[in-house]
């Protein structure tokens, strides 16, 4: 599986988790987040593996130490994705390395 495909699959899974989540009075927050994640998954899946965004995620360690594992942004990246409310797809991808680096610096 390519890095782009792995990232897209991860984001789709996170979107489905948001859709499956039932919270009273969420005012559509989970649905909006799921749509934003699905939009980002579609965008990510269209990127070539040598795209600068994919390379930044690789350098941040999202594909394991050798760069050949499935996408995993770690706890800091997961937290960012869990709270993502929307925006342009590239904004989430750009924010991930920063969140991961900030968490690593704080530990």
N, C-alpha and C positions, 0 to 999 in steps of 0.2 A: 504494500500500500504506500502510495506517495505521501510525503509530508503534508501536502495540501489536503489530500483526501482524509488523512488521519485527523487533521485539525477540523475539517468539516464534519466528520463523523462525531467527534467529541462535542462540538457545538450543537449538533442536532440532538444528541443524547441529553445535553443540559436543557435544551428547549423543551423536550418532552417531559423532563422532570418538572419544569415550571408549569406546563400544561396540566400535569397530573396532580399538582398541588392544589388543595382546596383550603382556602382561608376565608372566613367570613369577613365581609366588608373590605376586601382587598381592592375594590374599585377598579378591577381590571388590570391591576399591576402585574400579576403573573402572566396574563395573556399578552400584555404589551411587551414584557420582557422576553417571552417565548418567541414572539414575532421578530423582535430585534435580533435574537440569537439565531433564528432560522435565516434571517436576511444575511447575517454575518457568515453563517455556514455556507450559504450559496456563494457569497463573495469569495470566501476562503477557498472553496473547492475549485473556483475558476482560476486561481493564481498558479503560476508555474512554480516548481520547487526552488527555482533560483531567484524568485521575487525577493526584493529587500525585506519585506515584512516577514516572510517565511524564514529568511536567513537571520533576522533579528530574534525571532522566537527560538531558533536553533541555538544561537549564541547565548540566549538566556537559560538554556538547559531544558527546554520544553520537549525535546525529543531524546532525552537521556544523555549520558555522558559521551557517548559515541555518535550521537545524532541519528541513530537508526531505529529508535523505539517509537511506539505510538505516542501521540501527543498527550502530554500530562503537564499542566502548568504549575503543579504543586499547590500547596495550601493557599498561598497568597494569590495566585492566579485564579484558583477556584473561588475564593472569596470575592474577587473582583467580578467574575462572571456571574456568580450567584446574585450579586446586587446590581448588575447591569440593567439599566432601565431603557436604554436605547440611545441612538445617535447613529452616526455614519459607521458602517461596518469596519472601516480601516481604523477608526478611533479606538475601538475595543482592542484590536490587534496591536496598535501602537502603545496602548496603556499597559498591556500585559508585561513586557520586559521591565518597565519602570516599577510596577508593583512587586515583581519578583525580586528585583535588585534592592528595593527599599526594605523588603522583609529580610533579605539575606544580610543587609547592613545592620539591621536592628537586632539580629540574633547573636 
